Amino acid sequence: MLICVAIWVAALQITHVQRDNLISAAIRENRNRAIAYDHFVAGILDHADSAAQHLARQYRDVGATPRPLTDSTATDPLFARVDVLDASGRLGASSRPGEGTGEASEAAFRLLRTGRTREPLLADPAPDGGAGKAAIVFARSIRRADGSFGGAVALHIPVDRLTRFYEGADFRPHDLISVVRLDGLTLARREGPAVSYGQNLAGKLAMQRQAAEPWGTYVGPSSVDGVTRIFSQRRLSRFGLFVSVGLGTDDVLAPSYARARIFYLTVAALTLALLGGTLAFWLGLRRREAIIRHLAATNERLSEAQAIGKMGDWELDLETRLLACSDEACRMHGLDPQQDVITSDQALAFHDPEGREDIQRTLRTAILSKQPAQCEVVSTMGDGRVAHLRIRMFPVVDSDGKVRTVLGTEQDITTERRHEQLRAEVAHITRVEAVNLMAATIAHELSQPLTAAGNYLSAAIYLAEQGRHSLVDQERLAVLLGQAGRQIGLSGKIISRAREMVSDRRNGEIASLDDIVEEAIALSKVADPAVARTAISARLEPDTGHVAADKVQIQQVLLNLIRNAAQAVTHIDKPQVIVTSRREEGGMVMVSVADNGTGLPDHVDDIFAPFGAADRNGLGIGLSICRTIVDSYGGRIWSGTSPLGGAAICFTLPLDELALLYDVA
């Protein structure tokens, strides 16, 4: 409860301080606004005064017939109307001579003629019928050369012109600016977007504060609408008025109100959390036994899971060299679970000499690097069978940075290794089967160069048997033998490529992508007449030189994709297939085989599933094999739309790490 009370007091205090800070900042801001608005209004009135004095000098003698003003003052956008009246009150000159003397101008003339009013005169704001909006009259008397009264100059200033201080800015609902005469009459007032005038503030709080502090700031209710605001006033004594700028306290304190709600909700949440924590602690004591029982059951299920997954774990104390084994680890090596603590030498005795060296080397690596390490060894298990074990070691780094304990797991991966071997055999059988399917076509292709070579040799033998040794016959004989040699070389190249496809050799898992694509295109043209009739091109980026993959397997993928693409464009007038490559993020390269056919069928969900795209010629189990090969190198394969308008099959492969290092360098 004490903590809750302290939190509530702190929240209230913070809220109070924040509100005081906001009010202080708003007062400073409002004072600056008032100064700026003072300069704004003074600038307008100074401009009007200069114009009035100028006109008073220019029109000391005006005629009886009203004439239009030719002075630039008449076109000044500050004034809605400009009138010059003679000593009798008749309109002598005007910016709108056709409308007669304005009532506001006549009222200003009468006040100036008495000589008992101050100049310049700011008359009461009134609607200006000609201009269609309210205006105040800024007037000065005209004095003849002898100093006698010669008339008046009346400048009509629109009321809204005095409120354009925030032109283009967003007014908050309670923002206020106003121009008030010292007798209490409001000449112009803007609250939010609304402009008004004519409010009488005589005897109100605003006039009381103006009399006490002409250039002061106070917080109080508005004399017009009662809204509490921060008011800053600035007197313009020369014109007999003052300006006032107000900020609504509700607008100023709105962020504080929002934060206060957050504070109060937070305190309420903390209070509930404290009460809930107390209750949870009490319930936790009661549930402790249940948790212990649950933990025991979990350990039992863990032991069962280890037995199912053929995985045991152990803990090695490096100081005592003692190994604490789990029940499954004991069972795997034929130990009694009751005798689960053995020495490290006893544990190593379960493995052959080569396995012991691998385990000791991995242990040293884990201890020195303070990072997990693993190895795979072949061991004789407790039941007498030979098994493959994957041993993982996790060093435990103490607070002083030393490793005194190593945690380890042993998993029987014999079944996994057998599956890998079977998958490799299946992949090999698949390649052999693919070549078997190509045998008939290859035989046909071989017959052409061999037949041609035989014909060239027959012709050469014929020339040789004639016994003629002219220079022409010798040249013919050389040409025939050369042609036969080239045809025989072409046959050997076809056979070597076919033999390489069925071989099970590896080239260090590094291969040139340019060579793979070039040979795949060449083999595909030999293997399939439909491919030979198709225009096949390769556009490989220069930064995709070598991939970390087996050359023959990737050729198998490309052969399948190129053959499928060629079969898909069999009925196209100008069949095209293009093989492209592009560097991808993460050290990968993307290879694409695209055609200008009709695209993949829409009703096939997964074309990479076995027989998933049987409706498109050539897409059956082959794409499933392609996905298996690409996945084995950590890449992915997918289908898309070709830039040629047909289908595109894309796959990614890892780049050679050495090439990546050169790129970084």
C-alpha positions in Angstrom: 0.0 0.0 0.0 2.9 2.4 0.8 4.4 1.8 -2.6 1.0 2.4 -4.3 0.5 5.7 -2.3 4.1 6.8 -3.3 3.4 6.0 -6.9 0.2 8.0 -6.9 1.8 11.0 -5.2 4.7 10.9 -7.7 2.2 10.7 -10.7 0.2 13.7 -9.4 3.4 15.7 -8.7 4.8 14.9 -12.2 1.5 15.9 -13.8 1.4 19.2 -11.8 5.0 20.0 -12.8 4.3 19.2 -16.4 1.3 21.4 -16.5 3.2 24.3 -14.9 6.0 23.8 -17.5 3.4 23.8 -20.3 1.8 27.0 -19.0 5.2 28.7 -18.6 6.2 27.8 -22.1 2.8 28.9 -23.5 3.1 32.3 -21.7 6.5 32.8 -23.3 5.1 31.8 -26.7 2.1 34.0 -26.3 4.3 37.0 -25.4 6.3 36.5 -28.5 3.1 36.2 -30.6 1.8 39.4 -29.0 5.0 41.3 -29.9 4.8 40.0 -33.5 1.1 40.9 -33.7 1.9 44.4 -32.3 4.4 44.9 -35.1 2.0 43.5 -37.7 -0.9 45.9 -36.7 1.5 48.9 -36.2 2.9 48.3 -39.7 -0.6 48.4 -41.2 -1.6 51.5 -39.3 1.7 53.3 -40.0 1.2 52.6 -43.7 -2.3 54.0 -43.5 -1.1 57.0 -41.6 1.6 57.8 -44.2 -1.1 57.4 -47.0 -3.5 59.7 -45.2 -0.9 62.4 -44.6 0.2 62.1 -48.2 -3.4 62.6 -49.5 -4.0 65.4 -47.1 -1.1 67.3 -48.6 -2.1 66.5 -52.2 -5.8 67.5 -51.9 -5.8 70.6 -49.8 -8.1 72.2 -52.4 -10.6 69.9 -54.0 -13.3 70.9 -56.4 -17.0 70.6 -56.1 -17.3 67.8 -58.6 -16.1 64.4 -57.3 -13.3 63.0 -59.3 -11.5 59.6 -59.2 -8.3 59.3 -57.3 -5.3 59.0 -59.6 -2.9 58.5 -56.7 -1.3 55.0 -56.2 -3.1 55.0 -52.8 -6.4 54.2 -54.6 -5.0 50.9 -55.8 -3.3 49.9 -52.5 -4.8 46.4 -51.6 -4.7 47.5 -47.9 -7.7 49.8 -48.4 -11.2 48.9 -49.5 -12.1 52.5 -50.2 -10.3 55.9 -50.1 -12.4 59.2 -49.8 -11.3 62.9 -49.8 -14.0 65.3 -48.4 -13.8 69.1 -48.6 -14.5 71.5 -45.8 -18.2 71.3 -46.4 -18.2 67.5 -46.2 -18.7 67.0 -50.0 -16.9 64.2 -51.7 -14.0 65.7 -53.7 -12.1 62.6 -54.7 -12.6 58.9 -54.2 -11.4 55.5 -55.3 -15.1 54.8 -55.9 -16.5 58.2 -57.0 -19.7 56.7 -58.5 -20.9 55.5 -55.1 -21.2 58.9 -53.4 -20.0 59.7 -49.9 -19.8 56.7 -47.6 -21.6 56.9 -44.3 -18.5 55.9 -42.4 -16.5 58.7 -44.2 -19.1 61.2 -43.3 -19.1 60.1 -39.6 -15.3 60.5 -39.5 -15.6 63.9 -41.1 -18.0 65.2 -38.5 -15.8 64.0 -35.7 -12.7 65.6 -37.2 -14.5 68.9 -38.0 -15.2 69.4 -34.3 -11.5 69.4 -33.6 -12.1 67.6 -30.3 -10.9 64.2 -31.4 -7.4 62.8 -31.6 -5.7 62.2 -34.8 -5.4 59.9 -36.6 -9.0 58.9 -36.0 -10.0 55.2 -35.9 -13.7 55.2 -36.4 -16.1 52.5 -35.3 -16.1 49.4 -37.7 -19.2 49.2 -39.9 -20.3 47.4 -43.0 -19.1 48.9 -46.2 -21.9 48.5 -48.6 -19.8 49.1 -51.7 -17.0 46.6 -50.7 -19.4 44.1 -49.3 -17.5 43.6 -46.0 -16.9 45.4 -42.7 -14.2 48.0 -42.4 -12.8 50.6 -40.0 -12.1 54.2 -41.1 -8.7 55.6 -40.6 -9.1 59.4 -41.0 -7.0 62.5 -40.8 -8.1 66.2 -41.3 -6.9 68.3 -44.2 -5.4 71.6 -43.1 -5.1 74.6 -45.5 -2.0 76.8 -45.7 -3.4 79.1 -43.1 -4.0 76.2 -40.7 -7.8 76.2 -41.1 -9.9 73.0 -41.5 -10.0 72.0 -45.1 -11.7 68.6 -45.1 -10.8 65.1 -44.3 -9.1 62.0 -45.8 -10.9 58.7 -44.9 -9.2 55.3 -45.6 -11.4 52.2 -45.3 -9.4 49.3 -43.9 -11.2 45.9 -44.0 -11.6 44.4 -40.6 -10.2 41.0 -41.7 -7.1 42.7 -42.9 -6.1 43.3 -39.3 -6.5 39.6 -38.5 -4.3 38.1 -41.3 -1.5 37.7 -38.9 -1.9 33.9 -39.0 -2.5 33.9 -42.8 -2.2 30.3 -44.0 -1.6 28.9 -40.4 -3.9 26.5 -38.6 -5.9 28.1 -35.8 -6.7 26.0 -32.8 -10.4 26.3 -31.7 -9.6 28.7 -28.8 -6.7 30.8 -30.4 -7.6 34.5 -30.3 -6.2 37.7 -31.7 -7.9 41.1 -31.3 -7.5 44.8 -31.8 -9.3 46.9 -29.2 -9.6 50.7 -28.9 -8.7 52.2 -25.5 -12.4 53.0 -24.9 -13.2 49.3 -25.0 -14.6 48.9 -28.6 -13.2 45.9 -30.5 -12.1 46.9 -33.9 -11.2 43.4 -35.1 -11.3 40.0 -33.4 -10.5 36.5 -34.7 -11.3 33.4 -32.7 -10.3 30.2 -34.5 -11.4 30.8 -38.1 -14.2 33.2 -37.2 -13.6 37.0 -37.7 -15.9 39.5 -35.8 -15.9 43.1 -34.5 -17.8 45.6 -32.4 -17.7 43.9 -29.0 -17.7 46.4 -26.2 -15.3 45.5 -23.4 -15.6 48.6 -21.3 -15.4 47.8 -17.6 -14.5 44.1 -18.4 -11.5 42.2 -17.2 -9.6 42.8 -20.4 -9.8 46.6 -20.0 -9.0 46.4 -16.3 -5.8 44.4 -17.0 -5.0 46.9 -19.9 -5.2 49.8 -17.5 -3.1 48.0 -14.9 -0.5 46.5 -17.2 -0.6 47.9 -20.8 2.1 45.4 -21.9 1.3 42.6 -19.5 0.2 38.9 -19.5 -2.5 37.3 -17.5 -4.6 34.1 -17.3 -8.3 34.5 -17.0 -11.7 34.1 -18.7 -12.4 35.9 -21.9 -14.7 38.9 -21.6 -16.6 37.8 -24.7 -17.0 34.0 -24.6 -15.8 33.2 -21.0 -13.1 30.7 -22.3 -10.1 30.7 -20.0 -7.0 31.8 -21.9 -3.5 33.1 -21.5 -3.7 36.8 -22.7 -0.8 39.0 -23.7 -1.6 42.7 -24.4 0.5 45.3 -26.2 -0.6 49.0 -26.3 -0.2 51.1 -29.4 -0.5 54.5 -27.7 -0.1 56.6 -30.8 -3.2 55.1 -32.3 -5.2 54.8 -29.1 -5.6 51.0 -29.1 -4.0 47.8 -27.9 -3.6 44.3 -29.4 -4.4 41.1 -27.5 -3.3 37.5 -28.3 -4.8 34.6 -26.4 -4.1 30.9 -26.2 -6.8 28.6 -24.8 -5.5 26.8 -21.6 -7.4 23.7 -22.7 -5.5 23.6 -26.0 -2.2 24.2 -24.2 -2.8 21.6 -21.5 -4.2 18.9 -23.9 -0.9 17.0 -24.0 -0.7 17.1 -20.2 -4.3 15.8 -20.0 -3.3 12.9 -22.2 -0.1 12.2 -20.2 -2.1 12.4 -17.0 -4.5 9.7 -18.2 -1.5 7.5 -19.1 0.0 8.2 -15.6 -3.2 7.3 -13.9 -3.7 4.2 -16.0 -0.1 3.2 -15.3 -0.5 3.7 -11.6 -3.7 1.7 -11.6 -2.0 -1.0 -13.5 0.9 -1.0 -11.1 -1.4 -1.2 -8.2 -3.2 -4.1 -9.7 0.2 -5.7 -10.6 1.3 -5.4 -7.0 -1.8 -7.0 -5.7 -1.7 -9.6 -8.4 2.0 -10.3 -7.6 1.2 -10.8 -3.9 -1.6 -13.2 -4.8 0.7 -15.0 -7.4 3.4 -15.4 -4.8 1.0 -17.0 -2.4 -0.4 -19.3 -5.1 3.2 -20.0 -6.2 4.1 -21.4 -2.8 1.1 -23.8 -3.1 2.0 -24.8 -6.6 5.6 -25.5 -5.9 4.9 -29.2 -5.2 2.9 -29.5 -8.4 5.7 -28.0 -10.4 8.2 -30.4 -8.9 6.0 -33.3 -9.8 5.5 -31.9 -13.3 9.3 -31.5 -13.6 9.8 -35.1 -12.7 7.2 -36.2 -15.3 8.9 -33.9 -17.9 12.3 -35.6 -17.2 10.6 -38.9 -17.7 9.1 -37.9 -21.0 12.5 -36.5 -22.0 14.1 -39.8 -21.3 11.4 -41.4 -23.5 12.1 -38.9 -26.3 15.8 -39.6 -26.1 15.1 -43.3 -26.4 12.9 -42.7 -29.4 15.4 -40.3 -31.1 18.3 -42.5 -30.1 20.0 -39.6 -28.4 21.8 -39.5 -25.1 23.5 -36.7 -23.3 26.3 -36.4 -20.8 28.3 -33.9 -18.7 32.1 -33.9 -18.5 33.9 -32.3 -15.5 37.3 -31.3 -16.9 38.9 -31.1 -13.4 37.8 -34.6 -12.3 37.6 -36.1 -15.8 34.3 -37.7 -14.8 31.5 -38.2 -17.2 27.8 -38.2 -16.0 25.6 -39.9 -18.5 21.9 -39.9 -19.1 19.9 -43.2 -19.0 19.7 -43.3 -22.8 23.5 -42.7 -23.1 24.1 -45.6 -20.7 21.7 -47.8 -22.7 23.3 -47.0 -26.0 26.7 -48.2 -24.7 25.4 -51.1 -22.7 25.9 -49.5 -19.2 23.8 -49.9 -16.1 21.8 -46.6 -15.6 22.6 -46.9 -11.9 26.3 -46.6 -12.8 25.9 -43.4 -14.9 29.2 -41.8 -13.8 32.3 -43.1 -15.6 35.8 -41.7 -16.4 36.6 -40.1 -19.7 39.0 -43.0 -20.5 36.2 -45.5 -20.0 34.0 -43.4 -22.3 36.6 -43.3 -25.0 37.0 -47.0 -24.8 33.6 -47.4 -26.5 35.1 -46.1 -29.8 37.8 -47.3 -32.2 41.2 -45.5 -32.3 40.2 -43.2 -35.2 37.0 -42.2 -33.4 38.9 -41.5 -30.2 41.2 -39.1 -32.0 38.2 -37.3 -33.6 36.5 -37.0 -30.2 39.6 -35.7 -28.4 40.3 -33.2 -31.3 36.7 -31.9 -31.2 36.8 -31.6 -27.4 40.0 -29.5 -27.6 38.5 -27.3 -30.3 35.4 -26.7 -28.2 37.4 -25.8 -25.1 39.9 -23.5 -26.8 37.3 -21.7 -29.0 34.6 -21.7 -26.2 32.2 -22.5 -29.0 30.1 -25.6 -29.7 31.7 -28.2 -31.9 30.7 -31.6 -33.3 32.1 -34.7 -35.0 30.8 -38.0 -36.4 32.4 -41.3 -35.4 31.7 -45.0 -36.0 31.3 -47.0 -32.8 30.3 -50.4 -31.6 27.1 -50.1 -29.5 26.2 -52.1 -26.5 24.0 -54.5 -28.5 27.0 -55.3 -30.7 26.0 -53.4 -33.8 28.2 -50.8 -35.6 26.6 -47.4 -35.6 27.3 -43.9 -36.8 27.2 -41.4 -34.0 27.0 -37.6 -34.2 28.6 -36.1 -31.1 28.0 -32.4 -30.2 29.9 -30.7 -27.5 28.9 -27.4 -25.7 31.5 -25.8 -23.5 30.1 -24.0 -20.3 32.1 -20.7 -19.8 32.3 -19.7 -16.2 32.2 -16.1 -15.0 36.0 -16.0 -14.9 36.1 -16.9 -18.6 37.3 -20.5 -18.1 35.8 -23.7 -19.3 35.4 -26.3 -16.5 32.4 -28.2 -17.8 31.4 -29.5 -21.2 27.9 -30.7 -22.1 27.5 -33.2 -24.8 25.0 -35.2 -26.8 25.3 -38.4 -28.8 22.8 -39.3 -31.5 22.6 -42.5 -33.5 22.4 -41.3 -37.1 22.9 -44.7 -38.7 19.5 -44.6 -40.3 20.1 -41.1 -41.6 23.4 -42.2 -43.2 21.7 -45.1 -44.9 19.0 -42.8 -46.3 21.7 -40.5 -47.6 23.4 -43.4 -49.3 20.1 -44.6 -50.8 19.3 -41.1 -52.0 22.8 -40.9 -53.7 22.1 -44.3 -55.4 18.7 -43.2 -56.5 20.2 -40.0 -58.0 22.8 -42.0 -59.8 20.2 -44.4 -61.1 18.1 -41.4 -62.3 21.1 -40.1 -64.3 21.7 -43.5 -65.8 18.0 -43.8 -66.7 18.1 -40.3 -68.3 21.0 -41.4 -70.4 19.3 -44.6 -71.4 16.4 -42.5 -72.7 18.9 -40.5 -74.7 20.6 -43.6 -76.1 18.5 -43.9 -79.3 18.9 -40.2 -80.2 22.6 -40.3 -79.5 23.0 -43.3 -81.7 21.2 -41.5 -84.5 23.4 -38.4 -84.0 26.5 -40.6 -83.9 25.5 -42.3 -87.2 25.7 -39.0 -89.1 29.4 -38.1 -88.3 30.5 -41.7 -88.5 28.8 -42.2 -91.9 30.3 -39.0 -93.1 33.7 -40.0 -91.8 33.4 -43.4 -93.6 32.5 -41.7 -96.8 35.5 -39.4 -96.6 37.8 -42.3 -95.8 36.4 -44.3 -98.8 37.1 -41.5 -101.1 40.6 -41.1 -99.7 41.3 -44.8 -100.2 40.0 -44.6 -103.7 42.4 -41.7 -104.5 45.3 -43.6 -102.9 44.6 -46.7 -104.9 44.7 -44.8 -108.2 48.4 -44.4 -107.7 48.4 -40.8 -108.9 50.6 -38.4 -107.1 49.8 -35.1 -108.6 49.6 -32.0 -106.3 45.9 -31.7 -106.8 45.3 -35.3 -105.8 47.4 -34.9 -102.7 45.5 -31.8 -101.7 42.2 -33.6 -102.2 43.5 -36.6 -100.1 44.5 -34.2 -97.3 41.0 -32.5 -97.3 39.2 -35.8 -97.2 41.3 -37.1 -94.3 40.9 -33.8 -92.4 37.1 -34.0 -92.9 37.0 -37.6 -91.7 39.1 -36.6 -88.6 36.8 -33.8 -87.7 33.7 -36.1 -88.0 35.4 -38.7 -85.8 36.3 -36.0 -83.2 32.7 -34.9 -83.1 31.6 -38.4 -82.4 34.1 -38.8 -79.6 32.9 -35.5 -78.0 29.3 -36.7 -78.1 30.3 -40.0 -76.4 32.5 -38.3 -73.7 29.7 -35.9 -72.7 27.3 -38.8 -72.4 29.8 -40.8 -70.3 30.4 -37.8 -68.0 26.7 -37.6 -67.3 26.5 -41.1 -66.0 29.8 -41.0 -64.0 29.6 -40.7 -60.2 32.7 -38.6 -59.8 32.9 -35.3 -57.9 35.1 -32.3 -58.8 35.5 -30.8 -55.3 32.0 -29.3 -55.4 33.3 -26.3 -57.4 32.3 -25.8 -61.0 32.3 -23.0 -63.7 28.8 -21.9 -64.4 29.8 -20.9 -67.9 31.1 -24.4 -68.7 28.0 -26.0 -67.1 25.6 -24.0 -69.2 27.6 -24.4 -72.4 27.9 -28.1 -72.2 24.3 -28.5 -71.0 23.1 -26.7 -74.1 25.3 -28.7 -76.4 24.2 -32.0 -74.9 20.5 -31.1 -75.0 20.8 -30.3 -78.7 22.4 -33.7 -79.3 19.9 -35.6 -77.1 16.6 -34.2 -78.4 15.7 -33.2 -82.0 13.1 -30.7 -80.6 15.9 -28.9 -78.8 18.1 -28.8 -81.9 15.3 -26.9 -83.8 15.0 -24.3 -81.0 17.1 -21.1 -80.8 18.9 -21.5 -77.5 21.1 -18.7 -76.1 22.9 -18.0 -72.8 23.3 -14.6 -71.2 25.3 -15.0 -68.0 26.5 -12.1 -65.8 30.3 -11.8 -65.5 30.1 -12.0 -61.6 28.5 -15.4 -61.5 31.6 -17.4 -62.5 31.8 -20.4 -60.2 29.3 -22.2 -58.0 29.8 -24.5 -55.0 28.1 -27.5 -56.6 28.8 -30.6 -58.6 29.0 -30.0 -62.3 27.3 -33.1 -63.5 24.3 -32.7 -61.1 23.7 -29.1 -62.2 24.0 -30.1 -65.8 21.3 -32.7 -65.1 19.1 -29.9 -63.8 19.7 -27.7 -66.8 19.3 -30.5 -69.3 15.9 -31.3 -67.8 14.8 -27.6 -67.8 16.1 -26.9 -71.4 14.4 -30.0 -72.8 11.1 -29.1 -71.1 11.3 -25.5 -72.4 12.1 -26.7 -76.0 9.2 -29.2 -75.9 6.9 -26.4 -74.7 7.7 -24.2 -77.8 7.5 -27.0 -80.4 4.5 -25.4 -82.1 5.8 -21.8 -82.0 6.9 -20.2 -85.3 10.2 -18.9 -83.8 10.9 -21.0 -80.7 13.3 -19.4 -78.3 14.9 -20.5 -75.0 17.2 -18.3 -73.0 19.4 -19.2 -70.1 20.4 -16.3 -67.8 22.2 -15.8 -64.5 22.2 -13.0 -61.9 24.0 -12.4 -58.6 21.7 -12.5 -55.6 22.1 -11.4 -51.9 23.5 -13.8 -49.4 26.3 -15.2 -51.7 23.8 -16.9 -54.1 23.4 -16.9 -57.9 20.1 -17.2 -59.6 19.9 -19.2 -62.9 16.8 -18.9 -65.1 15.6 -21.0 -68.1 12.9 -19.1 -70.0 10.9 -19.7 -73.2 8.4 -17.9 -75.4 5.7 -20.6 -75.2 2.2 -20.4 -73.7 3.3 -20.7 -70.1 2.5 -23.2 -67.4 -1.0 -24.6 -67.0 -3.0 -22.7 -64.3 -4.6 -25.8 -62.8 -1.4 -27.3 -61.6 -0.7 -26.6 -57.9 2.9 -27.8 -57.6 4.8 -28.5 -60.7 7.8 -29.7 -58.7 5.8 -32.5 -57.1 6.1 -35.9 -58.9 3.8 -35.8 -62.0 2.7 -32.4 -60.8 2.7 -30.9 -64.3 2.1 -33.8 -66.5 -0.2 -31.8 -68.9 2.9 -29.8 -70.1 5.2 -31.9 -72.3 8.3 -32.9 -70.4 7.3 -31.7 -66.9 6.7 -34.8 -64.8 9.0 -36.4 -62.3 12.0 -34.5 -63.8 11.2 -31.3 -62.0 10.9 -33.2 -58.7 14.5 -34.5 -59.2 15.6 -31.0 -60.0 14.2 -29.7 -56.8 15.9 -32.5 -54.8 19.3 -31.6 -56.4 18.9 -27.8 -55.8 17.7 -28.3 -52.2 20.7 -30.4 -51.5 23.0 -27.4 -52.1 20.9 -25.0 -49.9 19.2 -23.4 -52.9 15.6 -23.1 -54.0 13.7 -23.6 -57.3 10.5 -21.9 -58.4 8.4 -21.1 -61.5 7.5 -17.7 -62.9 6.7 -15.7 -66.0 9.3 -15.4 -68.8 10.2 -12.0 -70.2 9.7 -13.7 -73.6 6.0 -14.2 -72.7 6.1 -17.9 -71.7 7.3 -19.8 -68.6 10.5 -19.4 -66.6 12.0 -21.9 -64.2 14.5 -20.3 -61.8 16.8 -21.8 -59.2 19.6 -20.6 -56.9 23.0 -22.0 -56.0 25.7 -20.9 -53.6 28.6 -19.1 -55.1 32.2 -20.3 -54.6 33.4 -19.0 -51.2 36.9 -18.2 -52.7 35.2 -16.0 -55.4 33.3 -14.2 -52.7 36.5 -13.5 -50.8 38.0 -12.0 -53.9 34.9 -9.9 -54.3 35.2 -8.6 -50.8 38.9 -7.9 -51.2 
